[in-house]
Amino acid sequence: MAAPAMQQPSANLKADWTNKPLLQRCQELVKVIDDYPAKELHPVFPWLVESIFGSLDGVIVGWNLRFLHTRMNEYNTVMDFLDPSGPMMKLVYKLQAEDYKYEIPISYLPSPVKASIQEGVLPDCPLFHNKLQFPMSGLLTLSMSLNPFEYYMFNFAFSLIVPKTYPPGQHGSCSDSAYFVLVDAYLKHFLPTEGNVPPSPFSDPRGSVAPPAPRSPSVPYVGYGVHSTSLLKRHISHQPSVNADPAAQEIWRSETLLQVFVEMWLHHYSLEMYQKLQSPQLALLQYRLNMSSMLCQPPAPPGSGTLHTYQEPFNPTEEHVLVVRLLVKHLHAFSNSLKQEQATSPSTHSHASPLEEFKRVVIQRFVQQKLYVFLQHCFGHWPLDASFRAVLETWLSYIQPWRYTGEKSNPQTDVQNRTVPDKWASFVQENLLMYTKLFQGFLSRAMRTDLVNAKNALMVFRVAKVFAQPNLSEMIHKGEQLFLEPEHVLHHRQPRVFLTPAHSGSFLSSRQPAGTDAVFKVKSHVYGLEGQDCQYKQMFGTELRAVVLKLIQIIAQARQTAKRISDHSAEAAANNSFLSWFSVSSSDPSYTFSGGEADDMGECVKKTHEFLDKALDYLCQIFRLNSGQLSQLMANLACTEDDGGSKQLPDCIQSENGLVLTDLGRMQIINGLRRFAIEYQGDPELQPIRSYENALLVRLLFKLSTFINDLMGDHMEALCSRQDLLGRVSRHYLTRSSAIVEQRRRSPVTRQARGHPQRARLSLRGLASYRTLLLLLLLYLFFALLSFGLLSSTALILVIGLLINCPVKFFCPFLIL
């Protein structure tokens, strides 16, 4: 009788699930969660999680939380159901109390983690300890056994990195999506800045689940080779009791949530980088196991492993980076909510609560390494466009923890004048590479970016403003001095670098001595992230200083270019005013600049000038450049940039196929310093229809002129061949002068013929211009008021046009004679 009862909730929920409105589905789910015991809800849970967040393979979309925004009707229903205190979390806790397990194939783990496990190295993160299940079919079907809370959070975090496309008409801001708001809600609930983590409503002591138990040093958890599989199976089946650490009961959900978020969102990079972040103890043990395997096993076939060949094709989206920034900001607020006496007094660490201890170590031990490599990957692979702003703000949020202290600052004090408190010196030193190495990466990007673009100029301004905060550059310089001190004690104390709580089940199971000196901390940080053989470049060294001076020159050049564009846009706006309709049209057939575009560009260029001016001032403050040095740079720039520089070709070299751009030429193009004259070089009659032309008239007049040219071509050719005044006038109106076109500098594509002899022909396309039509209408109205008829008005207009457009040069030869 028990079997039908167990299937009843599943049958009730799955019946017509996709056809029911979301509100009705949630109401039914709430009733089922309240009425049925955990035993009957257990088989429903995986299906329900998949229906909400989508399947791990991306086939099932789920509720599309990433594209569900506040303006949609279902938004409030979904948020109430998935709230940290809502019905779905109630189901998780109900199943958690019975200690049910759910499996996740390791194929859905981040690729470096998956490849590492298949190669025989277990990741350091406690999330993976005592969780692997070894099926009889082999290592390729390995899976992780997770409790309900871990399973729910894994699927929630994984749904962010599954590639999805926006449904039609559902584009919106990431910050107001249901997913983004839920991430914020879960962080505030399980990592509270005030008070403690709310307890589970189901507190059956039989089902209390603590963090994974500490691993015994005598039973190392590595090496999934053929000869050691049985040992690992025995280790898993005889794992210690889950209640081994009662003190950690208070914060196991907080620790689990953070580990899942960090592993799923930040753990994406090459496997070589992943291995470099592993402890030397594990690497040494793996080497020994591999050596012993070589003595007992035949050599593996070539290409059987992925340890040194794997590279993950990972490109995070802008939404992904914004969620990571939300995580970083909250972790700073969470860590900064630590009581002052707990943060400053090492003697009180032993009396701190688990949550307070967790706050003290959360940044350095859980986030720093993976976030550094994640940002480094983004700095090196993100496109050179304005979307990089999301990555930039994530980086700037991490390196400014003092912004998230919760302290109210004086609004009358300018942000730039707020000195960074001395208490943050240790944070700067222990995160030195976050400041120096990533700053160097940003300089490399900035020098290849179009700084005339206001959005790109804003990013340079933001970075310069942050690093120019009083006392920050001194802290960075002090950290570099500590790192460069002699390593007279480092080798004797090296094992302490990697003895972090990540190697045990929970960070609470081992605490480090508090007397570690600053030199050792800085060296441990740098060597732990970059390896013992890293070549560190000083941020305030001569090499980087030369790069900064080059960037300042590029900024100055971009300012000059912005000024020229601003002047040009102002002229264009004036030429496109109402009165300009009565002026002679531009001789450039490819000119399409509108007055509205000129206004917008002028405003953007104004912002660009403002951002670059301030960025120059801040860079001079950071690197202590005096006004004399800056003036010298500007003078050197003025000498190299002549008055006609903007009209010259970019720097090129001659080759067999013509001119080829140099690196300097590419930089000149990117920053708008010089450019090629882009013009239409085909048949003028066949050029694209302009916005100031009537498309129907262009086509009709083209057919008419073509008919006349075919009919009267020989006669027009004879007129143009005459050497008298009539011949000069005919050549002016019946052929297109190519002298101006031929004098223009051309882009270095290939060497082609400069021009071809043009046959005499009549062009009526000018009559299709709206400006010409308006002028003709006004002239006809004027002559009508003077009582002229249609034919006489037409004749007068032709005579006036002939007199105005006939150049004086037609008469010059006869005047000379």
ZIZIVEN-V359818 format. One record per pair of residues at least 24 apart in sequence whose ideal C-beta (glycine too) atoms are under 7 Angstrom apart, sorted by the first residue. I is the first residue (numbers start at 1). J is the second residue. Records with the same first field share a line. If there is no record, write none. Layout:
I=J + J
This chain:
5=40
6=39 + 40 + 43
9=36 + 40 + 41 + 44
10=43 + 44
13=44
22=74 + 77
23=77
26=77 + 81
29=87
30=87
33=87 + 90 + 91
38=94 + 95 + 97 + 98
41=91 + 94 + 95
42=95 + 100
45=91 + 95 + 148
46=102
49=151 + 152 + 155
53=155 + 156 + 159
54=159 + 162
56=108 + 158
58=162 + 163
65=159 + 177 + 178 + 179 + 182
66=164 + 177 + 179 + 319
67=166 + 167 + 170 + 177
68=177 + 178
69=172 + 176 + 177
70=176
75=178
78=178
79=178 + 181
82=182
83=185
84=185 + 186 + 189
90=201
92=148 + 149 + 152
93=200 + 201 + 202
94=202
95=148
96=147 + 148 + 149 + 200 + 202 + 207 + 209
97=202 + 204 + 207
98=207
99=207 + 209
100=148
101=145 + 146 + 147
102=146 + 148 + 151
103=133 + 143 + 144 + 145
104=143 + 144 + 146 + 151 + 154
105=143
106=142 + 143 + 144
108=158
110=263 + 264 + 267 + 268
111=312
112=267 + 269 + 271 + 274 + 312
113=263 + 267
115=271 + 306 + 310
116=271 + 274
117=142 + 224
119=305 + 306 + 307
120=222 + 223 + 224 + 225 + 286
121=222 + 278 + 282 + 286
122=221 + 222
124=278 + 279 + 502 + 503
125=259 + 263 + 502
126=211 + 212 + 259 + 502 + 505 + 506
127=259 + 260 + 263
129=212 + 215 + 221 + 505
130=212 + 236 + 239
132=236
134=229 + 232 + 233
139=224
147=209
149=253 + 256
150=256 + 260
153=256 + 257 + 260
154=260
157=260 + 261 + 264 + 265
158=264
160=265 + 320 + 323
161=264 + 320
174=319 + 322
175=322
180=323 + 326
183=323 + 326
184=326
186=257
187=327 + 330
190=253 + 254 + 257
191=254 + 258 + 330 + 334
193=333 + 334 + 337
194=337
196=250 + 355
197=250 + 251 + 253 + 254 + 355
208=243 + 249
209=242 + 252
210=242 + 243 + 244 + 245 + 246 + 248 + 249 + 252
211=245 + 248 + 252 + 255 + 505 + 506
212=505
213=239 + 240 + 242 + 244 + 245 + 505
214=504 + 505 + 509
215=504 + 505
220=285
222=282 + 285 + 286 + 289
223=286 + 289
225=289 + 293
226=297
227=293 + 296 + 297
228=289
245=506 + 508 + 509
247=354 + 508
248=354 + 506 + 508
250=354 + 355
251=354 + 355 + 358
254=358
255=358 + 506
258=362 + 366
261=327
262=366 + 367 + 370
265=320 + 323 + 324
266=324 + 370 + 371 + 374
267=370
268=312 + 314
269=312 + 373 + 377
270=311 + 312
271=306 + 307 + 310
272=308
273=373
276=531
277=369
279=498 + 503
280=498
281=498
315=381
316=378
318=387 + 390
321=378 + 390 + 391 + 394
322=390
324=394
325=393 + 394 + 397
328=394 + 397 + 398
329=397 + 404
331=362 + 363 + 367
332=401 + 404
333=404 + 406
334=359 + 362
335=359 + 362 + 363
336=401 + 404 + 405 + 406
337=406
346=514
349=511 + 514
354=508
357=508
361=507
364=430
365=500 + 501 + 502 + 507
368=431
369=529
371=398
372=433 + 434 + 529
375=438
376=438 + 441
379=438 + 441 + 442 + 445
380=441
384=445 + 448 + 449
386=455 + 456
388=459
389=459
392=459 + 462
395=438
396=462 + 466
398=434
399=431 + 434 + 435
400=466
401=427
416=465 + 468 + 469
418=469
419=470 + 471
420=469 + 470 + 471 + 472 + 475
425=475 + 478
428=475 + 476 + 479
429=479 + 482 + 518 + 521 + 522
430=521 + 525
431=525
432=479 + 483 + 522 + 525 + 526
433=525 + 526 + 529 + 530
435=476
436=476 + 539
439=467 + 539
440=537 + 544
443=547 + 548 + 551
446=551
447=550 + 551 + 554
448=670
450=670 + 671 + 672
451=554 + 555 + 558 + 612 + 671
452=558 + 561 + 562 + 565 + 608 + 671 + 672
454=604 + 607 + 608 + 611
457=608 + 611 + 612
458=611
460=615
461=611 + 614 + 615
464=615 + 618 + 619 + 622
465=618
467=622
468=618 + 621 + 622
473=622
476=539
477=540
479=522
480=538 + 539 + 540
482=518 + 519 + 522
483=522 + 523 + 526 + 536
485=519
487=523
490=520 + 523
493=520
497=524 + 527 + 528
545=623
548=619 + 623
549=633
552=616 + 619 + 633
553=633 + 637
554=671
555=612 + 615 + 616
556=633 + 634 + 637
557=637 + 671 + 673
558=612 + 671
559=609 + 612
560=641
561=671 + 672 + 673
562=605 + 608 + 609
563=609
564=646
565=601 + 605
566=602 + 605 + 606
569=598 + 601 + 602 + 605
570=602
572=598
573=598 + 599
581=771 + 774
582=775
585=769 + 771
589=680 + 684 + 687
590=679 + 680
592=690 + 691
645=673 + 674
646=674
648=674
649=674 + 676 + 745
650=674
652=748
657=750
658=748 + 749 + 750 + 751
659=748
660=748
676=747
677=744 + 745 + 746
679=744
684=736
685=763 + 765
692=769 + 770 + 771
693=768 + 769
694=768 + 770
697=768
698=765 + 768
701=764 + 765 + 767 + 768
702=765
704=764
705=762 + 763 + 764
708=762
709=761 + 762
713=759 + 761
716=760 + 761 + 762
717=759 + 760
720=760
725=810 + 814
728=810
729=806 + 810
734=760 + 761 + 762
735=760
